[in-house]
Amino acid sequence: MPPEPPFLLLPFEIREQIYLEYMDVMGSSNFEYIFNHHTGKLRRRSRFAFRATQHVIDNFQCLMYTCKQVAAEMKGLPFHLHKIVFTTYFTEDVRNTARFFNYLHMRLFADQVNVAYETALEIKNSQDSIHPATLQAIKSSCPSVWPFWKEDHEDIGLTKNRWPCWGEVPSIYRQAQQKVMLLLASDQQLVKSQRFSEKTGLYHYSEENPDLASIIKFQNTPWDIPTNVELNEMARILGCRPVFWNNTRRFSAAAVAIRWLNGLDPELRKHIRSLELREDYGGAVGYPECHAIGLIPFCKENPRLRIQRRLSLYNNVQRNTVQGFKGGDFEQDEFTDGGSGTARHWRVQMTRMVAEWLAEASVLYTVYGMPQEAFTLVLDHERVVWSYEPPSPIRFLLQAAEWQAVSEEAFMGGDPLRPWRFIDAVGDDTHSYQCKNFPAMIEALVCGRDTVGTYGISIRKNFKFGNGLWTRERIREIVEDIKNKGMKAEHWSAECGQKSTRQMTFRYE
């Protein structure tokens, strides 16, 4: 038997470093992998077209083909240097699948909210009641949802037509809602109540009421990419037929990455160092802002994995909410009579969409256990050439954060319902509350402050904020008038409208 080559006598740690240095010299670092949705495989692409020569590729493979042992040891090592890029997934073949999946998820959440609301009414309006032990279990296990569920139960006077999550981080609220449903299902006295069953049978697309217990216990992760068989089973449980709207729906880049990682050999996964998730188009299904939760197991498995998720503000926020509206309608101040009602509605929607993405990112480390520094969210405001200047969410983010900060400051006191009491006092037109931590996150973005120490993950943007429409002092003055005098929105909007506004501007870094 021929003697062992001297190279193979070196310790593996040294050989591994040689492999990595060799790949770097041969130009490997100039390549990245792009996931191909049609083939389900990675396609290697040069980041610099003139460097993507066959000569470089051939040299890159020379050492790997030396012998079987070297080939086995180099397997997976290209992932050390190559970034893997995923984009949103859309083909004509999956159009209806994505639409139906999105509808079923919204239907599932709406049905569960209906069950909780009708349960509260059942307690109030009939002799049937929830067992005290069930109420205590809800209070102790669901502290984030208890104040609002209790408010529905006791009817303390607040309007019920609220953003479904009451300002809580949406994914946290949905999980708490699921816990409430499971606890209610364990109360046999309530579930067997005929009146309760009739009132919770609010299913507009089914001929028969589905089984309540199945709905309550149904578990599904929103970042799944389901098969038709799985969709049909989900529809059976919810008791509804396929319902589609004429819109384009996609699966998020995060969902695509999760499915690919799940199908990968664990030994190969540990070599991956960098993932870039390009949420390049709107219309992603299944609450895409929370899909990073599904990446946490892979980050824990591979502590050196770094994930960057880029949110296109234009395609996900602007284009997804204001198609068909001229930019001029959005130039008016949101808190005056200027601008159309439709324009004001879409301004609120744009701000809320960004707020949800920021809120979900802020709890990845503190609540869900994402490893520190493993994840980065980038708000990407790329240049787009239009025939008119499109309305930008950047114009409204700072203003909304200022209003929320001032209203929270004015209505302190530890009352979890205080943002909604404030809105009831001044009218819904202010939209002064977006979600928890929203002002602090916007302030960190404006100042360029590192968010890792606070939230455990990095939140960045590639634009600069300008000045707000109003100063915080002016907002504070208005809020104090509302608080002290009980003024309604219609009483002070005219006064505010006389003040000159300064439109926010932004510059690209």
N, C-alpha and C positions, 0 to 999 in steps of 0.2 A: 504494500500500500504506500503510495507516495506520501511524503511528509505533509503535515498541515501547513498551508501558506502562512507566512509570518503575520499577515494582516489579521487572520482569524485567531491568532494567539493573543491579540490585544483584548483587554476587558471590554465587555459589550458597551459599557458607558462611553468609552473612548471611541469605539467603532460608531456608535450612534451619533456622536458629535461630528465625526468625520463625514458621515452620510449627510448630515444637515449642512455642513459647510460646503460640501461638494455640490449639493443641489442649489445652494445659493449662488455659488460661482458660475454654475451652468445656466443661470438665468431663471431658476425656478420661482424666485420671489417676484418676478414680473408677471406671473400668471395668477389667475383666480378661477375658481370653478363656478359655473353658472348651472343651476338646476334646470334641466329640460323637462317641462311638464308633459310633453308628448311621449318621450321615451322613458321617463322616470329615472334618468341617469344624469350624472354630472358631466358637463361639457367644459373642457379647459379652454380658457380664452386669455389672450395676452392683454394686459392693461395698456400696452404700447404696441400698436399694430406692427411697427417696423422691427420689433424684436421677436415677433412670432415666426421664426424661420424653422424649417425642418432641421437645420443644422443644430439649433439649440435643443430641439426635442430629442434628436438622436443622441446627442452627448448626455442629455439628462438620463437616458435609459441605459447607457453603456455600463455603468457600475452595477446597476441592478441585475444585468444579465451575466454577471461574472460567474456566479454559481448559485445553486438552490438556496444555500444558507444565507447568502447576502440578499437574495431576492426576498426570502421570508422575513429577514430583519428589516428590510426597507419598506415592506408593505405597510402602508398607512402613514409613513413618515412625510410624504408630500403634504399631508394635512397640517403639519407643523408650520409650513410656510405659506400655504395657499389659503386665501380667504374663500369661503363658500357662500355664494349669494343665492338667495331665494326671493322670488317675486310673487305677487298675487296670482292666483290660478283661475283662469277662465278659458273655457272652450265651449263651443256650441253643444258638445255632448253633455256637459255638466251644468248647463244653464238652468234647466228645470230642477235638477237635483239641488242646486244651491238655493234657488228660490223657495222650494218646498221646505228645505231644512231651516231656512231663516224664518219662514212662517210658523213652523212647528215650535221653534224656540220661543218666539214672541207669544205664541198661543199658550205654551206651557207656563210661562211666567205670569201672563194675564190671568189664566185660570187659577193659579195658586193665590194670586192677590185677591181674586174674587172670593175664594174660599175663606181667606182670613177676614175679609171685610164682612161677608155675610155671616160668618161666625160671630163677629162682634155684634151685629144687629140681632142675631138669634138670642144672644145673652140678654140684650136689652129689651127685646120686644116679646119674649115668650117666657113660659115657665121653665123651659129647658135651660140648663146652664152647664158650663164647663166645670168639671171637677176641680176643686181648689188646688189639688196636687198638680193638675195639668197647668193651671195658671202659674203656680210657683215655679214649675219646671221651665216654662217659657221665659219667665222673668230672669231666672238664673243663667240659663244657657243661651239666651238671645238678648243680651243687654242693648245691642244697637237697634233692634227692631221693637223692643218692648214699649218704649214711650209712645210710639206712633200707633201701634196696635191697641194699646190701652186707650189712646185718644179716640180711636174709632169706636172702641167698646163703650166709653163713657160719654162720647159726644159732647166735648167741652166747648164746642162752638166754632172750631176751625173748619174752613172749607175743605171738602174731601178731594177736590180736583187738584191734586198735587203731582209734581214730578214723582213717578212711582217709587223712587228710592229715598225721598225726603232729604236729599242732600248728602246721604251716606254714600260711600264708595259703592258703585252699583254691584260689583261682584260680591262684596261683603253682605250687602242687603239681600241679594238673591240667596246666598247660602243661609242667612238667618231665616229667611222666609221658608226655605226648605225644612229647616229644623222645626219651625212652628207647625208646618203641615204634618210632619212625622209625629209630633207630640199630640196634635189634634186627632190624628188617626188612631192613636192609642186609647182615646177616650170613647169607649164603645157606646156609652149613653148618648153622647152628642151625635156620633156618626149614624146611629140607628134612628135618630129623630126624623120622622117623615117630612116635617116642615123644613128642616135643615137640608135634607137631600133635594127637595124641590127648589129651594132658593139658590143652592150652589150649582144647579144644573144649567149654567149659563153657556151653552154651547150652540153657537148660531149655525154651524155647518154640519150638524149631525142629526139624524132622525131619532136616535136613542141616546140617552145620557150614558157616557162612559163610566166605568167603574172608578169611583172616587179614590179608593185606596191605591189603585194602580197609578193614578195621576200623582198622588202625593208621594209615593215611593219611587217614582220613575227617576232614574239617575242617567244623566247624559252630559258629557263635557262639551262645551260650546266650540272647542277647537277641533272636534272630530271632522273628518271628511267621510261621511257615511256611504255605504252601498245602498242600492235600491231596496234590498231586503231589509236592511236596518231602518230605512225611512218608512217603509210600509208598516213595520212593527211599531214604530213610534207613533205613526198616524192611527194605528188600531188602538193603542193605549189611550190616546187623546180623543178618540172618537170623532175624527174629522176626515174629510175628503181632501184630495190635493187642491189647493187654491193658489193661483199664480197671478201676479200683476206684471204688466208689461214693463219690466225694468231689468237691468243687468245686475246680476249678483255674482260675486266671486268668493273664493275661499282665500283667507288671508295668507300672507307669506309665512307668518308664524305657524299656521295650521299645516301648511305644506312642509315646513321644516320639521315639525313634530312627527308627522307621519313618516318622513324619510329617516329620521333618527331612530324611530321605533323599529324600523325594518333593518337597521344596520347592525353588523356584528359588534357586540360590546367592546371587543378588543380593538376594532377600528375606531370606535367612537372616542376612545381615550386619547387618540392622537389629534383630534380636532382642536384647533386653537382659536379660530375666528369665524363667526357667522355674521352675515349682514342680511337683515330682513328688510326688504324694500316694499313697504306698503304703498305702492305706487299708484293705486287706483282705489276709488271709493266703492261702496257697495259690498264690502266684505261681510259675510254672514256670521251669525252667532256671537254678537257682542265682541268685535275684534279687539277692542281696547284692552280686554282682559286675557287675551290668548297667551301672553308671556308667562302666565302662571303654569301653563303646560310645559314650559322649558325648564322649570326649576329642577326636576329630577336629573336632567342631563348635566346641569351646572354643578349639582352636588356630586354626581358621579365623576365628573371631570373638572376639578377645581381650577384648571388653567384655561378653561373655555371662556371666551369673551364674546358677548352677543351685542350687536348694535342694531337697533330697530329704528328705521327712518320713516317718519310719517310725513307724506306729502300733503302739506296744508292745502295746496291748490286742488289736487284731485280728490282728497278725502273730505275736505271741509267746504271750500269755496264752490267747486264744480258740483259737488254732491248735494248742495243745498240751495244754490241760487241760479240754477240754469233757467234761462228765459227772462231774467230780470236785468234791467239796465243798471249800471253802476251808480248813476246819479241819484236813484232813489235811496241809496244807502249812505249818502253823504251827510244827511241830516242827523242832528243829535238824537240819540235814542230816547232821551228823557224830555223831549219837547214835543210839540205838535207836528214838527216837520217830518216829511217822509210818509210813505204810505204804510197802512197797517201791515200789509204783506211784507214790506221791507223790514219793519220792526221785528216781525216774527222770525224772519230768516237771520237777522242779526243775532237774536237770542239763540237760535239753533246753532249757529256757527260757534258762538262762545261756549255753549254747553258741550258741544262735541269735543272741543279742545280740552275743556275742564275735565271731562270724563277720562280722556287719555292720560292727563297729568295725574288725576286722582288714582287711577289704577296703578300707574308706575310708582307712585309714592308709597304704596303699601306692599310692594313686592318683597322687600326685605323685612320690614317691621312686622308684617302680618303673615305672609305666606312662606317666608324663609329662603328667599333667593339669596345665594351667597353674595357677600359684600363685594362691590366693584365688578361683578360678573355681567351686569346689564347696563346698557346705555340707551336712552330714548332721545332721538334727535328730531326736533321740529324743523322740517325742511321746507323752506319757502323759496322754491326755485323760480327763476324768471320765466314768465309766460307772455308771449306777444299776443295781445288781443286787439280788436278794433276799438275797444274802450277799456279804461282801467277797471278791472274786476274788483268788486268789494272784497277787501282783505280782512280776515279775522284778526290780524294784528291790530287793526284800528280799534277793536272793541275789547281785547283781552285786558289791557291795562285799566281801561275805564271800569270794566266789570269787577276787577280785583279791588279797585279803590272803593267802589260802592259796598262790596261785601265787607271789606275791612272796617269801614266806618260804621256800617249797620251793626256788625258784631260788637264793636267798641261801645256803641250807644246802648245796646240791649244786652249787656253782660248780666250774669246772675246765675249761671249754671243750668239754665232751663234748656233742655235739648230741643224744645219746640220754638225757641225764641226767633229763629229766622223766619218761621212761618207766621208767627204772631206779628212780626214786623210787616210782612207782605200783606197780611189781612188788614193792617192798619193803614197802609198807604196805597193799596191796590196792586194788582199783579203786573202792571206796566213797568214797575221798577226793575223786576228780575234781579233783586239785589243779592241773592244767594245762589251760588253755583254748586259748590261742594266743599267738603272739609279740606283745609290746607290750601285752598286755591290762591288766596292772596299771598301767602308765604312762598308758594312755588313760582308765581309770576314775579315776585320781587327778586327771587334768586336768579331767574332768567334775565331780568333787566340788569341786575348788577353783575352778572357773570360769576356769581358765587358758586362754589363747589357744593353740590347737593349730596355727595357720598356720605359725609359725616352725619347728616340729618336723616336721609332716607335710605342710605346703603347702596343706592344706585345713582348713576349720573343722568341728569336731564340737561340737554343742550339745545341750542338753536343756531341757525346760520343767518340770522338777520339781526338788526338792531332796532330797538323800540325808539320811537320819538316821544314827543310830549303828549300828555293826555288831553282830552277835551276840556275837562275841568280840573281844578286843583283839589287836593284832598280837603283843604280848609273850606272850600265852597261846598263840597259834598257834606262835610260835617255840619256846616251851618244849616243846610236844608234838612238833614236828618234830625237835628236837634229841634227844629221847628215842628217837624212831623211828630216827634216823640212828645214834646211838651204841649202842643196845641191840638193834637189829634187831627192834623190837616189831612185831607184826602188828596190823591194825586192830581185831580182836576183843579184843585185850588192853587197848587204851586207850579204846575207845568207852564202856565202862561208867564209867570214871573221868571222862571228859568229860561224860557224861550227868548227873553229879551237880552240875555247875557250873550256876549260874543263867544263863539266856539272856536277852538283851535284844533284843526284836524290832526290826527296822529300821522306821522310819517315813518318810513322805515328805510334803512339802507342795508345793502348786502355787504357782508364782510369779505 
